[in-house]
Amino acid sequence: MMIFAPSAVAQEAEPGGNIANAIIEPIVNFLATILFFPIGGENGFPFIVLWLFVAAVFFTIRMGFINFRGFKHAIDVVRGKYDDPHDDGEVSHFQALATALSGTVGLGNIAGVAVAIQLGGPGAMFWLTMAGLFGMVSKFVECTLGLKYRRVLADGTVLGGPMYYLTSGLSQRGMRPLGQGLAVLFCILTLGGSLGGANMFQANQAYSAISGLFPGLPAWLFGIVLALLAGVVIIGGIRRIGAVAEKLVPAMAVIYIAACLIVFLANLPQVPGAIATIFREAFAPTAVGGGIIGVMVQGIRRSSFSNEAGIGSAAIAHSAARTDEPIREGIVALLEPFIDTIVICNMTAIVIVLTGAYQNTGEELSGVQMTSSAFADVIGWFPVILSIAVCLFAFSTIISWSYYGVQAWGYLFGERSTIVFKIIYVVFTFLGCLASLSLIIDFSDLLLLGMAFPNLLGCYILSNEVAADLKDYWQRLISGQMPTYEQQLALQTSEESIQR
């Protein structure tokens, strides 16, 4: 979802030199210096990218490569085989997955991939894919913990996310002050990130996309309509967000993937060559600063920004799933980076490499423009569809991140006051359409990245607990002690017949 470019922070600040800019700009530059401090020299890994990637590799090994051995089971769970309507929770496994995906599938898949190829060459996609594979297990760990330590209120409302497992999980290990401090820090970062990069920026991009189709459309009018639509969904809570997401996300994905397949079919003989270019450039880059390390940095960075594995946001959505098995929901969550990064991002990359859009030196193309140009080479009218897709992607991100912000607000200020945040959020949706607030967006994106610090620190500390729970769950699954819901009903009917 994120497409933050730290090197452009100072340059992107809007002119005027007002007081707000004077206050925010030094903070943005300071945070960027810390988060993107290169480890290993000028062309080394930015600290935040290394923090996310090393954690993903560690969790993958610690959990016995559950991203591979649990994949089929994840599909079965999402299909509803184990759904029990009587379990605690507010949404189904599929709705929880769709809600979390709606927050990640978006501009990162369209613009972020183009940026990765522009800066790192086609080979960046190989490393983006590898990071996505490892990131599947980061999602597994954080979402398992999110459901395990959630709180279910008397009315069925679910409170969950990193702030709860940081507090409760660390408290059980005699680290209560640390856990509480990390939880508060996580919530503050979540509030800032949700209002800016996950809301205002998305609203701004949605208006930009639609205004291209309808020149002269007033920003204030579009802002009102978008804010009203978002408000109707947001005020309805996670049940309504999940209901909208389970319809919107598959529709968006199908339209986009179908367009990619059309391009593939139109250039079918060249597809193997495009894939070969990605592999070759991953290990022998020809025009990238920093050589192979430079390619790896761009790929891993864009993967982290696209699927948000390790950020902790998805753990909030999955906490609301109807299940009493935390591991089961974690296994569902590992599908997110696969769909977001390994499938959709790679399809975008192959389209860009296949059409040669990244080699177009005659005009400056970047982000959405490069992707749009690639599709337009084959499907002349596709830029119109892409504009609509950008708008839908932005809307889905807005509604899903509202829930993350609501949960953070409720933790800090109490559940009864969450309506205040919902109103603030809807107002910010409207404001996002009115102006380009690049400095504020950069600031909020940095807060979003900062969420990984308290979240992953807690996940490291609690990883042995997750590994033990996974071992128990897997043994019950392979030994037949975990029947599907249909099998449970059949067994119950059989027992009732015997009793009669």
C-alpha positions as CSV (number, residue, x, y, z in Angstrom):
1,M,0.0,0.0,0.0
2,M,2.8,2.5,0.9
3,I,4.9,4.1,-1.8
4,F,7.0,6.4,0.3
5,A,10.2,7.7,-1.3
6,P,12.5,8.9,1.5
7,S,15.0,10.5,-0.8
8,A,12.5,13.0,-1.9
9,V,11.3,14.1,1.5
10,A,12.9,17.5,1.5
11,Q,12.2,18.2,-2.2
12,E,8.5,17.2,-1.9
13,A,7.7,19.7,0.8
14,E,5.3,22.3,-0.6
15,P,6.4,25.9,-1.0
16,G,5.3,28.6,1.3
17,G,7.4,28.0,4.4
18,N,4.4,28.1,6.7
19,I,4.6,27.3,10.4
20,A,3.3,23.7,9.9
21,N,6.0,22.9,7.3
22,A,8.6,24.5,9.6
23,I,7.6,22.1,12.4
24,I,6.9,19.0,10.4
25,E,9.8,19.0,8.0
26,P,12.6,18.6,10.5
27,I,10.7,15.7,12.1
28,V,10.2,14.0,8.8
29,N,13.8,14.3,7.9
30,F,14.9,13.0,11.3
31,L,12.6,10.0,11.1
32,A,13.7,9.3,7.5
33,T,17.3,9.4,8.6
34,I,16.7,6.8,11.3
35,L,14.4,4.5,9.4
36,F,16.3,4.6,6.1
37,F,19.8,4.7,7.6
38,P,21.8,2.5,5.2
39,I,23.5,-0.5,6.8
40,G,26.5,-1.7,4.9
41,G,27.6,1.6,3.2
42,E,25.9,4.1,0.9
43,N,24.2,1.3,-1.1
44,G,23.4,-0.9,1.8
45,F,20.1,-2.0,3.2
46,P,18.0,0.8,4.9
47,F,17.5,-0.1,8.5
48,I,13.7,-0.5,8.4
49,V,13.9,-2.8,5.4
50,L,16.5,-5.0,7.1
51,W,14.5,-5.0,10.3
52,L,11.4,-6.3,8.4
53,F,13.3,-8.8,6.2
54,V,15.4,-10.3,8.9
55,A,12.3,-10.8,11.1
56,A,10.5,-12.5,8.2
57,V,13.4,-14.9,7.6
58,F,13.7,-15.7,11.3
59,F,10.0,-16.4,11.7
60,T,10.0,-18.6,8.5
61,I,12.7,-20.8,9.9
62,R,11.3,-20.8,13.5
63,M,7.9,-21.8,12.3
64,G,9.2,-24.7,10.1
65,F,8.3,-23.1,6.8
66,I,4.6,-23.0,7.5
67,N,4.1,-20.8,4.5
68,F,4.7,-23.9,2.3
69,R,3.3,-26.8,4.4
70,G,0.3,-24.8,5.6
71,F,-0.8,-23.4,2.2
72,K,-3.3,-26.0,1.2
73,H,-4.9,-25.9,4.7
74,A,-5.1,-22.1,4.4
75,I,-7.2,-22.5,1.2
76,D,-9.5,-25.0,2.9
77,V,-10.0,-22.6,5.8
78,V,-10.8,-19.6,3.6
79,R,-13.3,-21.7,1.7
80,G,-15.2,-22.1,4.9
81,K,-14.6,-25.8,5.6
82,Y,-13.9,-25.0,9.3
83,D,-16.2,-22.1,9.8
84,D,-18.4,-22.5,12.9
85,P,-21.0,-19.7,13.1
86,H,-21.2,-20.2,16.9
87,D,-17.5,-19.3,17.5
88,D,-16.7,-15.9,19.0
89,G,-15.9,-13.2,16.5
90,E,-17.5,-10.7,14.1
91,V,-16.5,-11.8,10.6
92,S,-15.7,-15.0,8.7
93,H,-12.2,-16.1,7.8
94,F,-12.8,-14.9,4.2
95,Q,-14.1,-11.5,5.3
96,A,-11.1,-11.0,7.7
97,L,-8.8,-11.9,4.8
98,A,-10.6,-9.6,2.4
99,T,-10.6,-6.7,4.9
100,A,-6.8,-7.1,5.5
101,L,-6.2,-7.4,1.8
102,S,-8.2,-4.3,1.0
103,G,-5.7,-2.4,3.1
104,T,-2.7,-3.7,1.2
105,V,-3.8,-4.4,-2.4
106,G,-3.7,-1.0,-4.1
107,L,-1.2,1.6,-5.3
108,G,1.8,-0.5,-4.1
109,N,0.8,-3.2,-6.6
110,I,0.3,-0.7,-9.4
111,A,2.8,2.2,-8.8
112,G,5.1,0.5,-6.3
113,V,6.1,-2.3,-8.7
114,A,6.8,0.3,-11.4
115,V,9.0,2.2,-9.0
116,A,10.9,-0.9,-8.0
117,I,11.7,-1.7,-11.7
118,Q,12.5,1.9,-12.5
119,L,15.0,2.1,-9.6
120,G,16.2,-1.5,-9.4
121,G,15.6,-2.9,-12.9
122,P,13.5,-6.0,-13.7
123,G,15.6,-8.1,-11.3
124,A,14.1,-6.3,-8.3
125,M,11.0,-8.4,-8.8
126,F,12.8,-11.6,-8.0
127,W,13.8,-10.2,-4.6
128,L,10.4,-8.7,-4.1
129,T,9.0,-12.2,-4.6
130,M,11.4,-13.7,-2.1
131,A,10.6,-11.1,0.5
132,G,6.9,-11.8,-0.1
133,L,7.5,-15.5,0.5
134,F,9.2,-14.9,3.9
135,G,6.7,-12.1,4.7
136,M,3.9,-14.7,4.7
137,V,5.2,-16.0,8.0
138,S,5.5,-12.6,9.5
139,K,1.8,-12.2,8.8
140,F,1.2,-15.7,10.3
141,V,2.9,-14.8,13.6
142,E,1.3,-11.4,14.1
143,C,-2.2,-12.5,13.2
144,T,-2.0,-15.6,15.3
145,L,-1.1,-13.4,18.3
146,G,-3.7,-10.9,17.4
147,L,-6.5,-13.5,17.7
148,K,-5.0,-15.3,20.7
149,Y,-4.9,-12.1,22.9
150,R,-8.0,-10.4,21.6
151,R,-10.8,-9.3,24.0
152,V,-14.4,-10.1,23.2
153,L,-16.9,-7.8,24.9
154,A,-20.4,-8.8,26.2
155,D,-22.1,-7.6,23.0
156,G,-19.8,-9.6,20.8
157,T,-17.5,-6.7,19.8
158,V,-13.9,-7.7,19.4
159,L,-10.9,-5.7,20.5
160,G,-7.6,-7.0,19.0
161,G,-4.3,-6.2,17.5
162,P,-0.7,-5.8,18.5
163,M,-1.6,-3.4,21.3
164,Y,-3.3,-6.3,23.1
165,Y,-0.7,-9.0,22.7
166,L,2.1,-6.5,23.5
167,T,0.3,-5.7,26.8
168,S,-1.0,-9.1,27.8
169,G,1.7,-11.3,26.2
170,L,4.6,-9.4,27.6
171,S,2.9,-9.0,31.0
172,Q,2.8,-12.8,31.3
173,R,6.5,-12.8,31.0
174,G,7.1,-10.2,33.6
175,M,7.6,-7.4,31.1
176,R,4.4,-5.4,31.8
177,P,5.9,-1.9,31.7
178,L,7.7,-2.7,28.4
179,G,4.5,-4.2,26.9
180,Q,2.4,-1.2,27.9
181,G,4.9,1.2,26.5
182,L,5.2,-0.6,23.2
183,A,1.4,-0.8,23.0
184,V,0.9,2.9,23.5
185,L,3.6,3.7,21.0
186,F,2.1,1.3,18.5
187,C,-1.4,3.0,18.8
188,I,0.0,6.5,18.4
189,L,1.9,5.4,15.3
190,T,-1.2,3.7,14.0
191,L,-3.4,6.8,14.4
192,G,-1.0,9.0,12.6
193,G,-0.5,6.5,9.8
194,S,-4.2,5.8,9.3
195,L,-5.2,9.5,9.0
196,G,-2.4,10.4,6.6
197,G,-0.9,7.8,4.2
198,A,-3.8,5.4,4.6
199,N,-6.6,8.0,4.3
200,M,-5.7,11.5,3.0
201,F,-3.2,10.2,0.4
202,Q,-5.6,7.5,-0.8
203,A,-8.4,10.1,-1.1
204,N,-6.1,12.4,-3.0
205,Q,-5.1,9.6,-5.4
206,A,-8.7,8.6,-5.9
207,Y,-9.6,12.2,-6.9
208,S,-6.6,12.4,-9.3
209,A,-7.7,9.2,-11.0
210,I,-11.3,10.2,-11.4
211,S,-10.5,13.8,-12.4
212,G,-8.6,12.4,-15.3
213,L,-11.8,10.7,-16.6
214,F,-14.0,13.7,-15.8
215,P,-12.0,16.9,-16.3
216,G,-13.5,19.8,-14.4
217,L,-14.9,17.7,-11.6
218,P,-14.6,19.9,-8.4
219,A,-12.4,18.4,-5.7
220,W,-14.8,19.4,-3.0
221,L,-17.7,17.6,-4.7
222,F,-15.8,14.4,-5.1
223,G,-14.5,14.8,-1.5
224,I,-18.0,15.0,-0.2
225,V,-19.2,12.0,-2.1
226,L,-16.2,9.9,-1.1
227,A,-16.5,11.0,2.5
228,L,-20.2,10.1,2.6
229,L,-19.6,6.7,1.1
230,A,-16.7,6.0,3.5
231,G,-18.7,7.2,6.4
232,V,-21.6,4.9,5.7
233,V,-19.2,1.9,5.7
234,I,-17.0,3.1,8.6
235,I,-19.7,3.9,11.1
236,G,-21.2,0.4,10.5
237,G,-18.1,-1.1,12.0
238,I,-16.1,-4.2,11.1
239,R,-19.1,-6.2,10.1
240,R,-20.0,-3.7,7.4
241,I,-16.4,-3.2,6.4
242,G,-16.0,-6.9,6.1
243,A,-19.2,-7.2,4.0
244,V,-18.0,-4.5,1.6
245,A,-14.4,-5.8,1.4
246,E,-15.5,-9.4,0.6
247,K,-17.2,-8.1,-2.5
248,L,-14.9,-5.3,-3.5
249,V,-11.5,-7.0,-3.2
250,P,-12.3,-10.0,-5.3
251,A,-13.9,-7.8,-8.0
252,M,-10.8,-5.5,-8.1
253,A,-8.4,-8.5,-8.2
254,V,-10.4,-10.2,-11.0
255,I,-10.5,-7.1,-13.2
256,Y,-6.8,-6.4,-12.8
257,I,-5.7,-10.0,-13.2
258,A,-7.9,-10.4,-16.3
259,A,-6.2,-7.3,-17.9
260,C,-2.8,-8.8,-17.1
261,L,-3.8,-12.1,-18.8
262,I,-4.9,-10.2,-21.9
263,V,-1.5,-8.7,-22.2
264,F,0.2,-12.1,-21.6
265,L,-1.9,-13.7,-24.3
266,A,-1.2,-10.9,-26.8
267,N,2.5,-11.4,-26.2
268,L,2.6,-15.1,-25.4
269,P,5.8,-16.0,-27.2
270,Q,7.7,-13.3,-25.3
271,V,6.4,-14.2,-21.8
272,P,9.2,-16.8,-21.1
273,G,11.8,-14.2,-22.2
274,A,10.3,-11.6,-19.8
275,I,10.5,-14.0,-16.9
276,A,14.0,-14.9,-17.8
277,T,15.0,-11.2,-17.9
278,I,13.7,-10.9,-14.3
279,F,15.8,-13.8,-13.1
280,R,18.9,-12.8,-15.0
281,E,18.8,-9.2,-13.8
282,A,18.3,-10.3,-10.2
283,F,21.8,-11.8,-10.1
284,A,23.5,-9.9,-12.9
285,P,22.0,-6.3,-13.1
286,T,23.3,-4.2,-15.9
287,A,22.1,-0.7,-15.2
288,V,21.5,-0.4,-11.5
289,G,23.5,1.6,-8.9
290,G,24.8,-0.6,-6.1
291,G,24.8,-3.8,-8.3
292,I,23.1,-6.8,-6.9
293,I,22.7,-5.2,-3.4
294,G,20.9,-2.3,-5.0
295,V,18.5,-4.6,-6.8
296,M,17.8,-6.5,-3.6
297,V,17.2,-3.3,-1.6
298,Q,14.6,-2.1,-4.1
299,G,12.8,-5.4,-4.3
300,I,12.7,-6.1,-0.6
301,R,11.7,-2.5,0.2
302,R,8.8,-2.5,-2.2
303,S,7.6,-5.9,-1.0
304,S,7.6,-4.6,2.6
305,F,5.7,-1.5,1.6
306,S,3.2,-3.4,-0.5
307,N,2.1,-6.2,1.8
308,E,2.8,-4.6,5.2
309,A,4.0,-7.9,6.6
310,G,5.5,-7.1,10.1
311,I,3.7,-3.7,10.4
312,G,1.0,-5.2,12.6
313,S,-2.0,-3.7,10.7
314,A,-3.4,-7.1,9.5
315,A,-3.4,-8.5,13.0
316,I,-6.2,-6.0,13.9
317,A,-8.4,-7.2,11.1
318,H,-7.8,-10.9,11.7
319,S,-8.5,-10.5,15.4
320,A,-12.2,-10.1,14.5
321,A,-12.5,-13.5,12.8
322,R,-15.0,-16.1,14.0
323,T,-12.8,-18.9,15.3
324,D,-11.5,-20.2,18.6
325,E,-8.2,-21.3,16.9
326,P,-5.6,-18.5,16.8
327,I,-3.2,-20.7,14.6
328,R,-6.0,-21.3,12.1
329,E,-6.4,-17.5,11.5
330,G,-2.7,-17.1,11.3
331,I,-2.6,-19.7,8.5
332,V,-5.3,-17.8,6.7
333,A,-3.3,-14.5,7.0
334,L,-0.2,-16.0,5.3
335,L,-2.2,-15.9,2.1
336,E,-2.2,-12.1,2.0
337,P,1.5,-11.6,0.9
338,F,1.0,-14.5,-1.5
339,I,-2.0,-12.8,-3.2
340,D,-0.7,-9.2,-2.9
341,T,3.0,-9.7,-3.7
342,I,3.6,-13.0,-5.3
343,V,0.6,-13.0,-7.6
344,I,-0.6,-9.4,-8.3
345,C,2.8,-7.6,-8.1
346,N,4.5,-10.2,-10.3
347,M,1.7,-9.9,-12.9
348,T,2.2,-6.2,-13.0
349,A,6.0,-6.6,-13.3
350,I,5.7,-9.1,-16.2
351,V,3.4,-6.7,-18.0
352,I,5.9,-3.9,-17.6
353,V,8.9,-6.0,-18.7
354,L,6.9,-7.7,-21.5
355,T,5.9,-4.4,-23.1
356,G,9.2,-2.7,-22.5
357,A,7.6,0.2,-20.7
358,Y,10.5,0.5,-18.3
359,Q,12.9,1.0,-21.2
360,N,10.9,4.0,-22.6
361,T,13.5,6.7,-22.5
362,G,11.6,9.1,-24.7
363,E,9.4,10.3,-21.9
364,E,9.6,10.4,-18.1
365,L,7.2,7.7,-16.8
366,S,7.0,6.7,-13.2
367,G,4.6,4.8,-10.9
368,V,1.0,4.6,-12.2
369,Q,2.0,6.3,-15.5
370,M,4.5,3.6,-16.3
371,T,2.0,0.8,-15.5
372,S,-0.7,2.6,-17.5
373,S,1.6,3.0,-20.5
374,A,2.4,-0.7,-20.4
375,F,-1.2,-1.7,-20.5
376,A,-2.1,0.9,-23.1
377,D,0.4,-0.7,-25.6
378,V,-2.0,-3.7,-25.8
379,I,-5.3,-2.5,-24.4
380,G,-5.8,1.1,-25.7
381,W,-8.7,1.8,-23.4
382,F,-7.2,0.2,-20.3
383,P,-6.0,3.5,-18.7
384,V,-9.7,4.3,-18.1
385,I,-10.1,0.9,-16.3
386,L,-6.9,1.6,-14.4
387,S,-8.2,4.9,-13.2
388,I,-11.3,3.3,-11.9
389,A,-9.2,0.5,-10.3
390,V,-7.0,3.1,-8.5
391,C,-10.1,4.8,-7.2
392,L,-11.5,1.4,-5.9
393,F,-8.2,0.4,-4.4
394,A,-8.0,3.7,-2.6
395,F,-11.5,3.4,-1.3
396,S,-10.8,-0.1,0.0
397,T,-7.7,1.1,1.8
398,I,-9.6,4.0,3.4
399,I,-12.3,1.8,4.9
400,S,-10.0,-1.0,6.1
401,W,-7.5,1.4,7.7
402,S,-10.4,3.2,9.5
403,Y,-10.9,0.1,11.5
404,Y,-7.2,-0.1,12.4
405,G,-7.4,3.6,13.6
406,V,-10.6,2.9,15.5
407,Q,-9.0,0.0,17.4
408,A,-6.0,2.1,18.3
409,W,-8.2,5.0,19.4
410,G,-10.3,2.7,21.5
411,Y,-7.3,1.3,23.3
412,L,-5.9,4.7,24.1
413,F,-9.2,6.6,24.9
414,G,-11.9,4.0,25.5
415,E,-14.4,2.2,23.3
416,R,-17.2,4.7,24.0
417,S,-15.3,7.5,22.3
418,T,-14.5,5.7,19.0
419,I,-17.3,7.7,17.3
420,V,-15.1,10.7,17.7
421,F,-12.3,9.1,15.7
422,K,-14.7,7.9,13.0
423,I,-16.0,11.5,12.5
424,I,-12.4,12.8,12.4
425,Y,-11.5,10.1,9.9
426,V,-14.3,10.9,7.6
427,V,-13.4,14.7,7.7
428,F,-9.8,13.8,6.8
429,T,-11.1,11.8,3.9
430,F,-12.8,14.9,2.6
431,L,-9.7,17.1,3.2
432,G,-7.4,14.6,1.4
433,C,-9.2,15.4,-1.9
434,L,-8.7,19.2,-1.6
435,A,-4.9,19.6,-1.7
436,S,-1.6,17.9,-2.1
437,L,-0.2,17.5,1.4
438,S,3.0,15.8,0.5
439,L,4.9,16.6,3.7
440,I,2.1,15.4,6.0
441,I,1.8,12.3,3.9
442,D,5.5,11.6,4.2
443,F,5.2,12.1,7.9
444,S,2.3,9.7,8.3
445,D,4.0,7.1,6.0
446,L,7.0,7.2,8.3
447,L,4.7,6.6,11.3
448,L,3.3,3.7,9.4
449,L,6.7,2.2,9.0
450,G,7.5,2.9,12.6
451,M,4.7,0.5,13.6
452,A,7.0,-2.4,12.8
453,F,9.3,-1.6,15.7
454,P,7.0,-2.3,18.7
455,N,5.1,-4.9,16.7
456,L,8.1,-7.1,15.7
457,L,9.8,-6.7,19.0
458,G,6.8,-8.2,20.7
459,C,6.6,-10.9,18.0
460,Y,10.2,-11.9,18.6
461,I,9.6,-12.2,22.4
462,L,6.4,-14.3,21.8
463,S,7.7,-16.4,18.9
464,N,8.4,-19.5,21.1
465,E,4.8,-19.4,22.2
466,V,3.5,-19.3,18.7
467,A,5.8,-22.1,17.6
468,A,4.5,-24.3,20.5
469,D,0.8,-23.5,19.6
470,L,1.6,-24.3,15.9
471,K,3.1,-27.7,16.8
472,D,0.0,-28.6,18.9
473,Y,-2.4,-27.4,16.2
474,W,-0.6,-29.3,13.4
475,Q,-0.5,-32.5,15.3
476,R,-4.3,-32.3,15.9
477,L,-4.8,-31.5,12.2
478,I,-2.8,-34.4,10.7
479,S,-4.1,-36.9,13.3
480,G,-7.7,-36.3,12.4
481,Q,-8.7,-34.6,15.7
482,M,-9.8,-31.5,13.8
483,P,-12.9,-32.3,11.8
484,T,-14.5,-29.8,9.4
485,Y,-17.7,-28.1,10.4
486,E,-19.7,-30.4,8.1
487,Q,-18.1,-33.5,9.8
488,Q,-19.0,-32.1,13.2
489,L,-22.6,-31.7,12.2
490,A,-22.7,-35.2,10.7
491,L,-21.2,-36.6,13.9
492,Q,-23.7,-34.7,16.0
493,T,-26.6,-35.9,13.9
494,S,-25.3,-39.5,14.2
495,E,-25.0,-39.3,18.0
496,E,-28.5,-37.9,18.2
497,S,-29.9,-40.7,16.1
498,I,-28.2,-43.3,18.3
499,Q,-29.7,-41.7,21.4
500,R,-33.2,-41.9,20.0
